[in-house]
Amino acid sequence: MHYDDAAEFRDADVVGFSATTGVHREALAIASRLKTASKAVIVMGGPHPTFFPDVVERPEIDYVFRGEAESCFPAFLDSYPDLPDERVVFCSPQDLTAIPWPDREELYKYDAHRNNPIKNIMCSRGCAFAARKSLDGTYTGCSYCYAGSFYHIFGGKPVRWRDPDDILAETEYLVGHWPVKMIFFQDDSFLSMPRVEDFLEAYASRVGVPFHAQMRVESVTKEKLLALREAGCRSITMALESGSERVRKEILNRHMSNESVIEACRLIREVGLRFRIENMVGIPGETLEEMVSTLDMNIKLRPTIGWASIYTPYPNTPLAEKARRDGLWDGTVDNFYDSFFDESVMDIPHAREASVIQKLFSIVTWQPWLRGIAIFLMRHTRSSWLYKVLYRVVKKHLYKRGLYGV
């Protein structure tokens, strides 16, 4: 919804928003307009109120839903106008197979979504590594991610998977009703799926459309990569995050060695898959040399795309809270950008350099001969609109012509 659309909802009884942190600012601005223009009950769900339920104290918000609200929110609507006294509604983790498939009819009214040749499927929620303890034993999961926090708040299993037949049936429906050239499995660690080889064999026989999947370095074996390729996998994504083993292990709680990453990438190239490596720059506690080592490691690994984001201190994650205690961030989220591809919000020594090298990361990984120029620009210039335009153009080219090929 945009600002000008608010009038369309003037006669609504209930208006709901799903918001991530950063996007929540626009959601609150629209909610404020609605609150003055209508008598609607304003509800917010999604990641932001799940981890920041205090947003319910904003005058434009009447209720927030924490957690997975596929059952809670319909029950709330069924009870209208009898509304609960408790304004923070706690929703337990769902049986994923019992949840209806997404209503794509509404989404695909818009040509940009309908005609996108890549369509997304989720097979799971959570992360298989959300229960992994940090070196000091004070938290679990990656220090910058909410998967560990969600696990501690809601309990249950670190990761839950849908029934394979349900996944396949949704994928068949999607392919049969909409323009599809590639399926993107958006799960954090696709290879953690139980009996994944059986799923891949069934996918090849029942669906047969090329697909992209995300996975952890720790899950990669040659046998699984071959099974992926035979099932129609065209490309994969893995996260390195930092080229420094120290940063990965001591700061991010990512316990893979450089040797294991190098070997995983060698195997991926050997079986003929394209791959993207995701990274972060501007990490608190990271030196400038370690940040540059992330670029150099990507050059060595030779991915189809070397992708970098700028670290964002999402509150209530272990690394963000440490940054707050260390005085590197004031704890506010109201200056967050809509995505983590813009600028650093951290008070760290190399924030400017991080913002520049992030914009140049993909082009240098693609064309390593530009490394020296990029390092010079990182040291002597600031991020600007020109860098942002260059970043978008190169990114679009590498995705369309390289990683996905559609």
N, C-alpha and C positions, 0 to 999 in steps of 0.2 A: 504494500500500500504506500502511496505517496501522499504528501501533504494535501494535495488538491482532491484526493479521493475521500477525505474524511467526511464530507457532507453526505456521501452515499450511505453512510451508516448511521445517519441521524435518528432513524426510527428503529434501530436494532435494540434488542433486549440485552444481549451479551455480545461483547467484542473481545476476541482473544488474540494475543500476540505470542509468537515464539521468538525468543531473542537470545543471541549469543552476546558475550561481553564485548563491547565495542559497538555492535549494532544496537545495543540496548538504548543508546542515546537517541537514535532516530525513533525507535519504538516509543520511548517516553514522550518525545516531542509530539508525535501523532496522537498518543493517548491523551495528552493535555488538550489538544484541539477537540478531540471527541468529547472529553469531559465537559467542555464549555458549550458544545453544540448539541449535546444529546443527554438523555438520562440513562444511557447504557451502562451496564455493569462491565467494568474493564478488568480483564484477566490477563496475566502474563505467565507463560510457561517456557520450557526450554532450558538450556544450560545456565543462562544468567541467573534467573530466580532459583534454580536448583542449588546453586552454590552461594548465592547472595539473596536469601529470602527477605532481608531487610528492605529490599526495594519496595515491599508492600507498604512501607511507611510513606512513600511518595503519594501526594494527594491525588494524582491521576490514576493510581492503581488501587483496585478494590480487593482483588485476590491474587495470590500467586500459587502455582502448582510446582512442587518440588519432586523431581524424579520423572518416571515414565507415566504419563497421564492418559494413555489410551483408554483406560477404564474409568479413571477418576473424573475426567472432564465430561464425558457423556453422562455419567451419573449426576454430576453437578447441573448440567443442562436439564436433565429429566426432572430434577427437584425444583427448578425455577417456577415460581418466584420465591419459594421457600429456600433461603440461602443459609449456609452454615455460619455459626458464630465465629469459628476459627478462620481467620483470613489467610493463613498459610496451610495449604492442603498438601499433606505428605502422601506420596504415591509410591507404592512398593514396586520392585522390579516385576516385569510382566513375563508371562509365558509367551515367548516370541512367536511360536507357531500358531498360537490362538489369536494373535492380533491380525485383523484384516489387512490385506495388502494396501499400499498407499493408493489414494484416489487420484490417479493421474489424469483423469478427465478434466479436472479443474486446472491442473498445471499446464496441460497440453493445449488449452485454449490459446495459449500464447505461442506464436510461430517459432520464436527463438528456442523455446524448450521442446516443442513438438518436433521440429526439424533437426535438432541436434542429433547427429548420428551416433553419439555415445549416450547410452542410458545406464543408470545406476541401480545396483541391487545391494542390499545389506543382508548378510547371512547371520550376523551376530551382533551382540552388544557387549561392551567391556573389552578387556585386554587380558590375554593369557599371562602377561607379565606384571599385572597390577599388584600381585601379592609378593613380588620379589623384594626382599629387604635391602635397604641401603647399607653401605659399608659400616656405618655407625649404628645400625639397627633402629634408627629413630622413625623411619617411615618405609612405606613400600611403594613400588611402581616408580616410573621415571619422575624425577623431581620437578619437572616443568609441566607435567600433564595431570589432568583431572581424573584419569582412570583410577589411580590409587585412592584419591579422595572419595570418589563415588563408591568404590568398594567398601571403604570404611564407614561411610554414612548409611548405606543401604544394606550392607551385608550380602549374604548369598555367595554365589560363585564369582570369581574374578571375570569370567567370560561365559556367556550363554549363547548357544547356537540354535538356530531354527532346524526343524526337521528337513533333511535333504530333499525329500519329495516336495515339500512346500516351496523350497527355493527354486527347484526346477520347474514346478508348475507356474510360479510367478514369472520366471524368465521366459517360458514358452508363451505365456499370455502376452508379455511385453513385446516379444519378437513378432507375434502374430497380429498385433493390433496397431503398432506404431513403427515409424521409420527407425530401423536399428542396423548399424553396421558394426557396433562393438558394445559389449557389456563391460561395465566397470564395477568389479566387486570392491566396495568401499571399506571392507573390514580392515582393521589395523594389522592383523596377522592371519591372512587367508590360509596359510599352510598349517596353522594350529587347529583347523577344523578336524574333528574326529573322523578317521577313515577317509581322509581327503582324496586318496587315490580312487576309492570307489565312487565318490562324488564326481570326480573328473571323468571317469569312464562313462558314467551316466550322462553327464553334460554333453560329451562328445556325440553320443548316440541320439539324445533327445533334443538338443538345442543346436550345437554345431556352429554357433556364431563366434567369431574371434572375441577374445576378452582380455582385460587388463586386471591384475590383482596386486595387492599390497602385502608385504610380508616382512618378517624380521630376519636379519642375518643369521641368527641362531637356528632358524628353521630350515635353512637352505641345504639341500643335499642334491647330488647329481640325479638320483633316482626321482626325486620329487620334481625337479626341473624338467626332466624328460617327460614325466607324466603331464605336467602343465603344457608343454609344447604339443604333445600328441592330442590333448583335449582341445587345442585351439588357442592357447594363450599366446598372445603376440608380444606383450611387454609387461614388465613388473616394476614396482616401486619398493625401495628399501630406504631406511633412514640411517645415515651415518651420524648426523647431528654435529659432530666435531671431528677434526682430523687428529686431535690430541687424545691419546689414551687416558691421560690424567684428567682432562676435562670430562670425558665420558664417564669414567669410573667414579671419580671423587665428587664431581659436581652434578652430573646428570643421572647417575645410577644406571648407566648403560654399560654392561659388563662384557663387551666383546673386544677382542684384540685387533690390532691393525692387520695381523696375519690372517685372521678369520674373515675379515672384510675383503681383503685382497683375494683370498681363495674363493669366496662366494662370488665375487664379480668375475673371476676367471672362469668359473663353472657356467655362469650365466652366458658369457660370450661364447663359450665352447658349445653350448647346446643351441645357440643361435637366437636367443631372446634379446630384445631391446630392454633397456632398463633406465630408470630414473633414480637418482640418489638425492634424498632430502637432507638439508643441513640447516644449522642455525648459526648466526653471527651475533655479536653483541651480548654474549653470555656473561653474567656477573662472575667475576673471578677468573675469567679468561684473559690471557695476555694478548697483545697485538700479534706477537709471533705465533701464538696458538691459533688465532683467528686466520692468519694467512696460511697456516698449515692445513686448515680445512680446505681452502682453495687448492693447495698443492696436492692434497690427498685425492681430490676429485680429478685433477688432471692425470694423476697416476692411474686411477681406476678406470678412466675413459668411459663414463656412462653416456648414454644417448642424450640425457639432460642432467646437468648438475644444478640443482635447485636449492636456493637459500632463502630462508626467512630471517626476520629480525626478532630476537628473543623478546617476548612480551611477558611481563610478570603477572600472570593471572593469579589473583589473590587466593589464598587458602591452598595453594600448591606449595610444597616444601621449599623450593628454590625461591619463589616470590617472597615467602615469609622471611627467609634468611636475608634476602636483599632489603626487605623493609627494616629488619633489625640492624643491618649494617649501614643504614642510611643511604642506600643506593636508589631507593624509590620511596615515595611518600605514602603509598597505599591507596591512592585514588585511582579509580577506573574511568573517570569522566573525561580524561584526556586521551583515552585509548583510541586508536584508529580502527576503522571497520575491519581491517585485516592486518596480518603481521608482515606485510610487504611494503610498508610505508617508511616510517622513521622510528628510531629508538625513543622510548619514553623513560629510559634509565639514566641516572646520574652516574655514569661510568666513564673512565678515562678515554675510551675509544668509541664513544657513541657516534661521533661524526664519521669516523672511518668505517664503522659497521654499516651505516646507512649508504655509504658510497659503494663499498665492495659488494653489498647485497644486490645492487642494481646491475653490477658488472659481472656477477658470478657466473651466470649461465653462458654468456658470450665468451668468457675466458676459458671455461671448461670445454666449450665447443671449439674454440680457436686458441689453443694454449700459447701461440706466439704473441698474443696480446697481454700476457701476464705482466711483463715489465711496465707497460703503459698503464695497466690497471693499478698496479701498486703505486706508481707515481701519482696517479689521479687520486687514489685513496688517501695518500699522505698530504696532498696539497690543494684539494678542492672539497667542496661541500655538495651534498646531494641537491639536485635541482630537477626542474621539470624535464630537462633534456635527458638526464639519466633515466627518469621514469618512463619517458616515451621509448627510449632505446630498449629498456628492460621489457616493456610490453611487446614491442615488435619482435624482438628476438625470441621471447617466450612463445608467442603465437606460432612463429615459424617452426621452432623445434618441436612443439607439440604436434602440429598438423603434419609436417613432413617427416618427423623423426620418430617420436615415441609411439603415437597412435596410428599414423598412416591412414587416417580417414578424414 
